[in-house]
């Protein structure tokens, strides 16, 4: 707990504001959680773990899955299926769903490094100044960049047809909803990773 007279920051105004906040007891030993509350917290944490683990997929033939993703990137066209192309972009870049599907991230070339890209737009850093850093790709940068731009164009075209907002205008919560739809679609694909096209 904050002790009277202690300086938390170098800013006196912030320190004054902090002293007005309700704080935890002076000693955490006086803070008690009932057995029922502790059990409820544990059950909630376990449910979250199970939900997260349920989204994990194991492929018995990763080489074939990688080949399918590379083919999807190389052959990307206006006729490409959005989820198939999106899944391929995720797989060859290792980025999070929101970082690909929001179409706000940038991927710039790296001189003399065809399998690297300078990435900006890390989801967990959105409250901090954008920082660019180099990441590897499993396909040539030129193919990845072309497929990513096409993917964003496909999403915008779909938004115009359906009257929904374009991905760059959506909140992270809306993007997460789309991510759930992507995971649902992936579960309908061949478990061996041989097919990335919809049924």
N, C-alpha and C positions, 0 to 999 in steps of 0.2 A: 504494500500500500504506500501511497505517497505520504511522506512525512512532512509535517509543517516546517516551512523554511527551506526545504530542499529545492534545488534548482534542477529541473528536468531538462531544460533547453537553455540556450543563450538568449532566447526571446522572452522578455519579461511579460509581454502581452499574452503569449501562449501559456506561460507558467501560471499567470493569474486565472486564465480560463480553466486550466486543468484543476486548480484548487476548488472550483465550483462543481466539478463532476462528482456524482455519487460513486464511491469507491468500495472495494471489497473490504471485509473486516481487517483490522490492523494485523491480526494473526490468522493465517489460513487454518490454524488448528481449531479455530472457532467456527469454521465453515463446514457444515455437515450435509451430506447427501443421504437420503434414506435408501435402504436396500432396494426398495421398489424403483426409485429413480435411477439408481445405478444399473439395475437390471434392464430398465427401459433404454438407457443410453447404450448399453452393450448390444441389445437386440437391434437398435437402429443402426449401429455401426456395422453389425454383421449383415444386415439387410443391404446396406450400401455396398459392402464387399461382394456379396452374391450378385447384385445387379451389375456391378462392374465386371466381374469375372464371367458373367453370362454373355457379355459382348465379345469376349475373346474367342478367337477361332484358331484351330490348329490345322495346318495343311500337311498331309503326308507326303506331298510332292512339291516342295517349294520351288524347285527349278522350273517345273511346268507352270506354276503360278507366276513366277517372274517373267517367263517367256510370254504368257498371256498379257501381262501388264505392259511389257515392252511393245507388243504388237498393237495393243490398244492405243498407246501413245503415238507410235509410228504411223498408224493408219487413221489417226483422228481426222474427222471430217464433220461437216454440218449434219450428217446423218448419224453421228455417234450417239449412243445412249448416254444421257447425262451421268447416271450413277456409275455406269461401267467406266467412263472416262474419269470421273471423279475418284473412283476407287483406285484406278491405275496411277493417277497423279499422287495420291496419298502413299501408295506402295513404293513408288520409285524415289520419293523425296523424304519420306519419314516424317512429314509434317502432320500436325493435328488436323482433324476434320475442319474445325472452324477456320484454320489458317489457309485452307484451300477453298472451302466453300463460300467464305465471305467475299472472295475476290478483291480484298483490299491489300493483301500481301504483295510484295514486289520480289521478283527474282531477276537479278541483273547478271550479266556475264562476268566471268573472271578471265583475265588475259592468259592465254596459253594454257588453259585448263578446261577442256571441253566437258569434263564430268563434274565440274564444280559450279556453284552459283552463289551470288551474294544475296542472302535472304534478309528481308525486313518485314516485320509484322508478327513477331512472336506473341501468341495469345496471352500468356501469363505475364507479359511485360507491358500490357496496354496502358497501365496507369503511370508508366515511366517513359522518358524520352525514347523514341524509336532507335534501336541500335541494329546496325547491319552486321552480319557475320557470315562467314563462308560455310556452306554445307555441301556434302557430296550428293550426287545423283546417280541413279542406276541406269540412266539413259543419257545420251548427249544433251547438253544444255539447249542447243537449238531446237531439238525435238520436243523437249519438255516445255520450253517457253512457248512454242507455237501451240502445243496442246493446251496449255494453261489458258492462253488468251482465247482460244476457241471455246474452251469449257466455260469461261466467263460470258462469252458472247451467247452461247447456248442457254445459259441460265437467264440472261437478260431477255432473250427472245421468248423463252418460256414464260417469264414474268409478264411480258406484254400480251401474250396470248391468253393467259389465265386471269389477268388483272391483278396479280400479286406483285408485291414490291420486289425490285431487283435485289440480289444478295448483298450488294454494297450498302443498301438502305435498311437492311434488317438488323435487329438486335441480336446479341449473342444467344439469347433464349430462343429466338426463332431459328437461328442457325442450328442450335442443339436439337430442335424438333426435326429439322431436315436430316441431321445426323442419325437420328433414330430411324427415320425412313430408309436411310442408306443401309443401316445395319439389318433392318428387316428384309430389304432386297437381297443383301449378301447371303442371308440364311437360305434363300431360295436357289442360290447358285450351287453348282456342283461342289460337294464337300472336298473333293480331291483337288480343286483349284483348276480343273480343266476348262471351265466355261465361265466367262464373265458377262455373257449376254443374258438378258432377261428371257424367261420362258415365254 
